[in-house]
């Protein structure tokens, strides 16, 4: 894990993510890239056209760089290689582009979560990154002074399309000597007989060289609640999920379990795009 990207809006939640990134970086000798996006819709227009003038834009850039300098000097980043970037772009596009340009291995983002009408109409930048990123995204919901990844839950239906994302999870877990709890959630609307699920799990596991793992079938009223309740029952440090990256009407009607967990789970959630 050579490079970790931490997008920041200078909020408390973004700093929670940066603190976790610092802990991971120190264990793995990783570089942290701290990215601040300046989203100025008309930044390149002149004052006559009603946009933000170039001098004003340069002032915003200067202030952002000064704030990044201050953040980079925080004690918890001592000994960590840090690169600071300020980029004028829409957050999702900018984060995606920087991830590719710098060959980032992991994105860590903070999130306060949303609910109700705010979640339906607005969503969050973190949720959008989870939906679109080809790179694993670790979402942090609170300040974690002693980050651990000893127990990781991977919730799945264990179909063939989840094999590639699961391989990425294994790349992540090897840095932490993690135990992986493989679980399928059974609900009234997505019921499968036990023998069918067990067969799928056995076939899935047989394709990987796993030693420190367990398999589980957990019943609940819906999948999201089942994942959260099961994760609490095994005292998981992180919840791992695959995401299909649905957008538009498909996302609206089908919803996304991964994005729901990003919004509602207190535990860190790591996502891998199928």
C-alpha positions as YAML, in Angstrom:
chain: A
units: angstrom
residues:
- id: 1
  name: UNK
  ca: [0.00, 0.00, 0.00]
- id: 2
  name: UNK
  ca: [2.17, 2.82, -1.33]
- id: 3
  name: UNK
  ca: [-0.21, 5.77, -1.54]
- id: 4
  name: UNK
  ca: [-3.31, 6.75, 0.42]
- id: 5
  name: UNK
  ca: [-5.53, 9.59, -0.79]
- id: 6
  name: UNK
  ca: [-7.41, 11.64, 1.80]
- id: 7
  name: UNK
  ca: [-9.77, 14.25, 0.32]
- id: 8
  name: UNK
  ca: [-10.48, 17.02, 2.81]
- id: 9
  name: UNK
  ca: [-12.95, 19.87, 3.15]
- id: 10
  name: UNK
  ca: [-11.16, 20.90, 6.37]
- id: 11
  name: UNK
  ca: [-14.02, 19.53, 8.47]
- id: 12
  name: UNK
  ca: [-13.78, 17.50, 11.68]
- id: 13
  name: UNK
  ca: [-14.93, 14.38, 9.80]
- id: 14
  name: UNK
  ca: [-12.18, 14.80, 7.20]
- id: 15
  name: UNK
  ca: [-9.61, 15.06, 9.99]
- id: 16
  name: UNK
  ca: [-10.93, 11.83, 11.53]
- id: 17
  name: UNK
  ca: [-10.18, 10.16, 8.19]
- id: 18
  name: UNK
  ca: [-6.71, 11.71, 8.04]
- id: 19
  name: UNK
  ca: [-5.88, 10.43, 11.53]
- id: 20
  name: UNK
  ca: [-6.76, 6.89, 10.45]
- id: 21
  name: UNK
  ca: [-4.71, 7.34, 7.27]
- id: 22
  name: UNK
  ca: [-1.74, 8.40, 9.39]
- id: 23
  name: UNK
  ca: [-2.00, 5.25, 11.51]
- id: 24
  name: UNK
  ca: [-2.16, 3.01, 8.44]
- id: 25
  name: UNK
  ca: [0.67, 4.90, 6.73]
- id: 26
  name: UNK
  ca: [3.00, 4.51, 9.71]
- id: 27
  name: UNK
  ca: [2.40, 0.75, 9.82]
- id: 28
  name: UNK
  ca: [2.98, 0.29, 6.09]
- id: 29
  name: UNK
  ca: [5.42, 3.11, 5.26]
- id: 30
  name: UNK
  ca: [2.83, 4.66, 2.93]
- id: 31
  name: UNK
  ca: [2.65, 8.15, 1.48]
- id: 32
  name: UNK
  ca: [-0.45, 10.24, 2.19]
- id: 33
  name: UNK
  ca: [-1.86, 12.59, -0.43]
- id: 34
  name: UNK
  ca: [-4.09, 15.25, 1.10]
- id: 35
  name: UNK
  ca: [-6.43, 16.70, -1.52]
- id: 36
  name: UNK
  ca: [-8.62, 19.78, -1.23]
- id: 37
  name: UNK
  ca: [-11.07, 20.48, -4.02]
- id: 38
  name: UNK
  ca: [-11.99, 24.08, -4.82]
- id: 39
  name: UNK
  ca: [-15.34, 23.90, -6.52]
- id: 40
  name: UNK
  ca: [-15.83, 27.31, -8.12]
- id: 41
  name: UNK
  ca: [-18.53, 26.92, -10.79]
- id: 42
  name: UNK
  ca: [-17.48, 30.02, -12.75]
- id: 43
  name: UNK
  ca: [-13.90, 30.38, -11.66]
- id: 44
  name: UNK
  ca: [-12.55, 30.96, -15.14]
- id: 45
  name: UNK
  ca: [-15.09, 33.65, -16.11]
- id: 46
  name: UNK
  ca: [-14.19, 37.30, -15.77]
- id: 47
  name: UNK
  ca: [-16.09, 39.74, -13.59]
- id: 48
  name: UNK
  ca: [-18.08, 41.05, -16.53]
- id: 49
  name: UNK
  ca: [-19.67, 37.64, -17.04]
- id: 50
  name: UNK
  ca: [-20.58, 37.44, -13.37]
- id: 51
  name: UNK
  ca: [-18.04, 34.76, -12.43]
- id: 52
  name: UNK
  ca: [-15.29, 34.70, -9.81]
- id: 53
  name: UNK
  ca: [-12.32, 36.81, -10.88]
- id: 54
  name: UNK
  ca: [-8.89, 35.26, -11.34]
- id: 55
  name: UNK
  ca: [-7.35, 37.26, -8.43]
- id: 56
  name: UNK
  ca: [-10.14, 36.05, -6.16]
- id: 57
  name: UNK
  ca: [-9.57, 32.48, -7.30]
- id: 58
  name: UNK
  ca: [-5.85, 32.81, -6.55]
- id: 59
  name: UNK
  ca: [-6.73, 34.05, -3.06]
- id: 60
  name: UNK
  ca: [-8.85, 30.95, -2.45]
- id: 61
  name: UNK
  ca: [-5.95, 28.79, -3.68]
- id: 62
  name: UNK
  ca: [-3.50, 30.57, -1.37]
- id: 63
  name: UNK
  ca: [-5.74, 30.14, 1.66]
- id: 64
  name: UNK
  ca: [-6.32, 26.46, 0.87]
- id: 65
  name: UNK
  ca: [-2.59, 25.80, 0.55]
- id: 66
  name: UNK
  ca: [-1.91, 27.59, 3.84]
- id: 67
  name: UNK
  ca: [-4.52, 25.44, 5.57]
- id: 68
  name: UNK
  ca: [-3.03, 22.26, 4.07]
- id: 69
  name: UNK
  ca: [0.42, 23.32, 5.30]
- id: 70
  name: UNK
  ca: [-1.03, 23.71, 8.79]
- id: 71
  name: UNK
  ca: [-2.74, 20.32, 8.66]
- id: 72
  name: UNK
  ca: [0.40, 18.58, 7.40]
- id: 73
  name: UNK
  ca: [2.31, 19.83, 10.44]
- id: 74
  name: UNK
  ca: [-0.06, 18.13, 12.91]
- id: 75
  name: UNK
  ca: [1.80, 15.86, 15.36]
- id: 76
  name: UNK
  ca: [-0.09, 12.72, 14.30]
- id: 77
  name: UNK
  ca: [1.52, 13.05, 10.83]
- id: 78
  name: UNK
  ca: [5.09, 13.12, 12.18]
- id: 79
  name: UNK
  ca: [7.26, 10.73, 10.20]
- id: 80
  name: UNK
  ca: [4.73, 10.32, 7.38]
- id: 81
  name: UNK
  ca: [5.48, 11.41, 3.81]
- id: 82
  name: UNK
  ca: [2.74, 13.88, 2.88]
- id: 83
  name: UNK
  ca: [1.89, 15.43, -0.50]
- id: 84
  name: UNK
  ca: [-0.51, 18.39, -0.56]
- id: 85
  name: UNK
  ca: [-2.73, 19.12, -3.56]
- id: 86
  name: UNK
  ca: [-5.27, 21.87, -4.16]
- id: 87
  name: UNK
  ca: [-7.30, 21.31, -7.30]
- id: 88
  name: UNK
  ca: [-10.05, 23.36, -8.92]
- id: 89
  name: UNK
  ca: [-12.62, 20.84, -10.09]
- id: 90
  name: UNK
  ca: [-15.85, 19.13, -9.12]
- id: 91
  name: UNK
  ca: [-15.10, 16.86, -6.14]
- id: 92
  name: UNK
  ca: [-15.93, 13.51, -7.74]
- id: 93
  name: UNK
  ca: [-14.06, 14.16, -10.98]
- id: 94
  name: UNK
  ca: [-11.06, 15.64, -9.18]
- id: 95
  name: UNK
  ca: [-10.77, 12.78, -6.68]
- id: 96
  name: UNK
  ca: [-11.03, 10.21, -9.48]
- id: 97
  name: UNK
  ca: [-8.41, 11.99, -11.60]
- id: 98
  name: UNK
  ca: [-5.90, 12.41, -8.78]
- id: 99
  name: UNK
  ca: [-6.36, 8.74, -7.83]
- id: 100
  name: UNK
  ca: [-5.35, 7.72, -11.34]
- id: 101
  name: UNK
  ca: [-2.55, 10.25, -11.76]
- id: 102
  name: UNK
  ca: [-0.86, 9.22, -8.51]
- id: 103
  name: UNK
  ca: [-1.59, 5.47, -8.65]
- id: 104
  name: UNK
  ca: [-3.44, 5.60, -5.35]
- id: 105
  name: UNK
  ca: [-4.05, 2.29, -3.57]
- id: 106
  name: UNK
  ca: [-6.68, 3.40, -1.05]
- id: 107
  name: UNK
  ca: [-9.00, 6.38, -0.58]
- id: 108
  name: UNK
  ca: [-9.95, 7.28, 3.00]
- id: 109
  name: UNK
  ca: [-12.83, 9.68, 3.53]
- id: 110
  name: UNK
  ca: [-14.73, 11.02, 6.49]
- id: 111
  name: UNK
  ca: [-18.51, 11.07, 6.57]
- id: 112
  name: UNK
  ca: [-21.12, 12.33, 9.00]
- id: 113
  name: UNK
  ca: [-23.85, 10.38, 7.17]
- id: 114
  name: UNK
  ca: [-27.26, 11.62, 6.10]
- id: 115
  name: UNK
  ca: [-30.80, 10.41, 6.51]
- id: 116
  name: UNK
  ca: [-34.36, 11.09, 5.45]
- id: 117
  name: UNK
  ca: [-35.07, 13.69, 2.78]
- id: 118
  name: UNK
  ca: [-31.50, 15.05, 2.86]
- id: 119
  name: UNK
  ca: [-30.14, 11.62, 1.94]
- id: 120
  name: UNK
  ca: [-32.72, 11.18, -0.83]
- id: 121
  name: UNK
  ca: [-32.20, 14.55, -2.50]
- id: 122
  name: UNK
  ca: [-28.58, 15.43, -1.82]
- id: 123
  name: UNK
  ca: [-26.50, 12.45, -0.81]
- id: 124
  name: UNK
  ca: [-22.85, 13.21, -0.01]
- id: 125
  name: UNK
  ca: [-19.54, 13.47, -1.83]
- id: 126
  name: UNK
  ca: [-18.37, 10.42, 0.11]
- id: 127
  name: UNK
  ca: [-21.37, 8.42, -1.07]
- id: 128
  name: UNK
  ca: [-20.71, 9.47, -4.68]
- id: 129
  name: UNK
  ca: [-17.05, 8.47, -4.45]
- id: 130
  name: UNK
  ca: [-18.09, 5.08, -3.03]
- id: 131
  name: UNK
  ca: [-20.45, 4.64, -5.97]
- id: 132
  name: UNK
  ca: [-17.93, 5.56, -8.67]
- id: 133
  name: UNK
  ca: [-14.41, 4.82, -7.46]
- id: 134
  name: UNK
  ca: [-12.48, 1.94, -9.03]
- id: 135
  name: UNK
  ca: [-10.14, 2.14, -6.02]
- id: 136
  name: UNK
  ca: [-11.12, 0.80, -2.58]
- id: 137
  name: UNK
  ca: [-12.72, 3.47, -0.38]
- id: 138
  name: UNK
  ca: [-12.49, 3.34, 3.43]
- id: 139
  name: UNK
  ca: [-15.14, 5.51, 5.09]
- id: 140
  name: UNK
  ca: [-14.52, 6.74, 8.66]
- id: 141
  name: UNK
  ca: [-17.46, 7.97, 10.75]
- id: 142
  name: UNK
  ca: [-15.77, 9.08, 13.99]
- id: 143
  name: UNK
  ca: [-12.45, 9.78, 15.65]
- id: 144
  name: UNK
  ca: [-10.56, 6.48, 16.07]
- id: 145
  name: UNK
  ca: [-7.48, 6.88, 18.25]
- id: 146
  name: UNK
  ca: [-6.36, 3.27, 17.84]
- id: 147
  name: UNK
  ca: [-7.42, 2.04, 14.41]
- id: 148
  name: UNK
  ca: [-7.62, -1.74, 14.05]
- id: 149
  name: UNK
  ca: [-8.51, -4.07, 11.21]
- id: 150
  name: UNK
  ca: [-8.18, -7.34, 13.13]
- id: 151
  name: UNK
  ca: [-11.80, -8.37, 12.48]
- id: 152
  name: UNK
  ca: [-13.33, -7.63, 9.11]
- id: 153
  name: UNK
  ca: [-16.82, -8.58, 7.99]
- id: 154
  name: UNK
  ca: [-17.30, -9.26, 4.28]
- id: 155
  name: UNK
  ca: [-21.00, -9.40, 3.46]
- id: 156
  name: UNK
  ca: [-21.88, -10.87, 0.08]
- id: 157
  name: UNK
  ca: [-24.00, -13.28, -1.91]
- id: 158
  name: UNK
  ca: [-20.70, -14.91, -3.01]
- id: 159
  name: UNK
  ca: [-21.47, -14.96, -6.71]
- id: 160
  name: UNK
  ca: [-18.68, -15.05, -9.29]
- id: 161
  name: UNK
  ca: [-18.74, -11.26, -9.81]
- id: 162
  name: UNK
  ca: [-17.63, -10.71, -6.21]
- id: 163
  name: UNK
  ca: [-14.39, -12.68, -6.59]
- id: 164
  name: UNK
  ca: [-12.36, -9.82, -8.03]
- id: 165
  name: UNK
  ca: [-13.46, -7.30, -5.34]
- id: 166
  name: UNK
  ca: [-12.79, -9.93, -2.66]
- id: 167
  name: UNK
  ca: [-9.24, -10.35, -3.97]
- id: 168
  name: UNK
  ca: [-8.76, -6.60, -3.41]
- id: 169
  name: UNK
  ca: [-10.04, -7.03, 0.14]
- id: 170
  name: UNK
  ca: [-7.43, -9.74, 0.72]
- id: 171
  name: UNK
  ca: [-4.73, -7.32, -0.47]
- id: 172
  name: UNK
  ca: [-5.95, -4.91, 2.20]
- id: 173
  name: UNK
  ca: [-6.20, -7.49, 5.00]
- id: 174
  name: UNK
  ca: [-2.66, -8.81, 4.52]
- id: 175
  name: UNK
  ca: [-1.34, -5.56, 6.02]
- id: 176
  name: UNK
  ca: [-3.30, -6.17, 9.24]
- id: 177
  name: UNK
  ca: [-3.30, -9.96, 9.69]
- id: 178
  name: UNK
  ca: [-7.09, -9.76, 9.76]
- id: 179
  name: UNK
  ca: [-9.66, -12.42, 10.47]
- id: 180
  name: UNK
  ca: [-12.39, -12.31, 7.83]
- id: 181
  name: UNK
  ca: [-15.98, -13.09, 8.75]
- id: 182
  name: UNK
  ca: [-17.79, -14.09, 5.55]
- id: 183
  name: UNK
  ca: [-21.53, -13.60, 5.91]
- id: 184
  name: UNK
  ca: [-24.67, -13.87, 3.83]
- id: 185
  name: UNK
  ca: [-27.73, -12.04, 5.13]
- id: 186
  name: UNK
  ca: [-31.05, -13.80, 4.70]
- id: 187
  name: UNK
  ca: [-34.20, -11.69, 4.75]
- id: 188
  name: UNK
  ca: [-37.87, -12.40, 4.02]
- id: 189
  name: UNK
  ca: [-37.41, -10.76, 0.61]
- id: 190
  name: UNK
  ca: [-34.11, -12.45, -0.25]
- id: 191
  name: UNK
  ca: [-34.44, -15.90, 1.25]
- id: 192
  name: UNK
  ca: [-32.24, -18.81, 0.22]
- id: 193
  name: UNK
  ca: [-32.11, -22.28, 1.80]
- id: 194
  name: UNK
  ca: [-29.16, -22.88, 4.09]
- id: 195
  name: UNK
  ca: [-27.71, -25.67, 1.93]
- id: 196
  name: UNK
  ca: [-27.69, -23.39, -1.12]
- id: 197
  name: UNK
  ca: [-25.83, -20.62, 0.72]
- id: 198
  name: UNK
  ca: [-23.36, -23.04, 2.29]
- id: 199
  name: UNK
  ca: [-22.57, -24.56, -1.11]
- id: 200
  name: UNK
  ca: [-21.97, -21.10, -2.61]
- id: 201
  name: UNK
  ca: [-19.66, -20.17, 0.26]
- id: 202
  name: UNK
  ca: [-17.65, -23.39, 0.06]
- id: 203
  name: UNK
  ca: [-17.14, -22.98, -3.68]
- id: 204
  name: UNK
  ca: [-16.21, -19.32, -3.22]
- id: 205
  name: UNK
  ca: [-13.67, -19.96, -0.45]
- id: 206
  name: UNK
  ca: [-12.07, -22.84, -2.37]
- id: 207
  name: UNK
  ca: [-10.69, -20.37, -4.94]
- id: 208
  name: UNK
  ca: [-8.69, -18.44, -2.34]
- id: 209
  name: UNK
  ca: [-5.90, -19.43, 0.01]
- id: 210
  name: UNK
  ca: [-7.74, -18.49, 3.19]
- id: 211
  name: UNK
  ca: [-6.70, -19.57, 6.67]
- id: 212
  name: UNK
  ca: [-8.02, -17.04, 9.19]
- id: 213
  name: UNK
  ca: [-11.71, -16.86, 8.37]
- id: 214
  name: UNK
  ca: [-15.20, -18.01, 9.33]
- id: 215
  name: UNK
  ca: [-18.51, -18.35, 7.46]
- id: 216
  name: UNK
  ca: [-21.92, -17.29, 8.69]
- id: 217
  name: UNK
  ca: [-25.58, -17.09, 7.69]
- id: 218
  name: UNK
  ca: [-27.46, -14.30, 9.48]
- id: 219
  name: UNK
  ca: [-31.20, -13.64, 9.45]
- id: 220
  name: UNK
  ca: [-32.68, -10.16, 9.72]
- id: 221
  name: UNK
  ca: [-35.51, -7.97, 8.44]
- id: 222
  name: UNK
  ca: [-33.35, -6.39, 5.70]
- id: 223
  name: UNK
  ca: [-29.80, -6.72, 4.43]
- id: 224
  name: UNK
  ca: [-28.45, -3.42, 5.74]
- id: 225
  name: UNK
  ca: [-29.70, -4.05, 9.29]
- id: 226
  name: UNK
  ca: [-28.43, -7.61, 9.09]
- id: 227
  name: UNK
  ca: [-24.91, -6.50, 8.19]
- id: 228
  name: UNK
  ca: [-24.82, -3.92, 10.97]
- id: 229
  name: UNK
  ca: [-26.26, -6.28, 13.59]
- id: 230
  name: UNK
  ca: [-23.99, -9.16, 12.59]
- id: 231
  name: UNK
  ca: [-20.93, -6.86, 12.60]
- id: 232
  name: UNK
  ca: [-21.80, -5.80, 16.13]
- id: 233
  name: UNK
  ca: [-22.24, -9.42, 17.21]
- id: 234
  name: UNK
  ca: [-18.68, -10.35, 16.16]
- id: 235
  name: UNK
  ca: [-17.22, -7.02, 17.31]
- id: 236
  name: UNK
  ca: [-15.98, -6.25, 13.79]
- id: 237
  name: UNK
  ca: [-13.54, -3.39, 13.23]
- id: 238
  name: UNK
  ca: [-14.53, -2.85, 9.58]
- id: 239
  name: UNK
  ca: [-17.43, -3.79, 7.30]
- id: 240
  name: UNK
  ca: [-16.38, -4.78, 3.76]
- id: 241
  name: UNK
  ca: [-18.81, -4.54, 0.85]
- id: 242
  name: UNK
  ca: [-18.96, -4.63, -2.93]
- id: 243
  name: UNK
  ca: [-20.72, -1.87, -4.83]
- id: 244
  name: UNK
  ca: [-22.16, -1.98, -8.34]
- id: 245
  name: UNK
  ca: [-21.80, 1.75, -8.88]
- id: 246
  name: UNK
  ca: [-25.37, 2.24, -10.02]
- id: 247
  name: UNK
  ca: [-26.34, 5.73, -11.12]
- id: 248
  name: UNK
  ca: [-29.46, 7.54, -12.25]
- id: 249
  name: UNK
  ca: [-32.80, 5.75, -12.18]
- id: 250
  name: UNK
  ca: [-31.21, 2.35, -11.58]
- id: 251
  name: UNK
  ca: [-29.70, 3.70, -8.37]
- id: 252
  name: UNK
  ca: [-32.95, 5.41, -7.35]
- id: 253
  name: UNK
  ca: [-35.11, 2.32, -7.74]
- id: 254
  name: UNK
  ca: [-32.64, -0.36, -6.66]
- id: 255
  name: UNK
  ca: [-30.89, 1.59, -3.96]
- id: 256
  name: UNK
  ca: [-27.41, 0.67, -2.78]
- id: 257
  name: UNK
  ca: [-26.64, -1.34, 0.32]
- id: 258
  name: UNK
  ca: [-23.05, -0.08, 0.34]
- id: 259
  name: UNK
  ca: [-24.13, 3.55, 0.23]
- id: 260
  name: UNK
  ca: [-26.74, 2.90, 2.89]
- id: 261
  name: UNK
  ca: [-24.05, 1.50, 5.16]
- id: 262
  name: UNK
  ca: [-21.83, 4.51, 4.46]
- id: 263
  name: UNK
  ca: [-24.67, 6.70, 5.68]
- id: 264
  name: UNK
  ca: [-25.91, 4.64, 8.63]
- id: 265
  name: UNK
  ca: [-23.16, 2.38, 10.00]
- id: 266
  name: UNK
  ca: [-21.01, 3.69, 12.85]
- id: 267
  name: UNK
  ca: [-18.20, 1.27, 12.09]
- id: 268
  name: UNK
  ca: [-15.74, 2.01, 9.27]
- id: 269
  name: UNK
  ca: [-16.91, 0.69, 5.89]
- id: 270
  name: UNK
  ca: [-14.59, -0.30, 3.06]
- id: 271
  name: UNK
  ca: [-16.04, -0.71, -0.42]
- id: 272
  name: UNK
  ca: [-14.79, -2.39, -3.58]
- id: 273
  name: UNK
  ca: [-16.41, -1.73, -6.94]
- id: 274
  name: UNK
  ca: [-17.53, -4.73, -8.98]
...
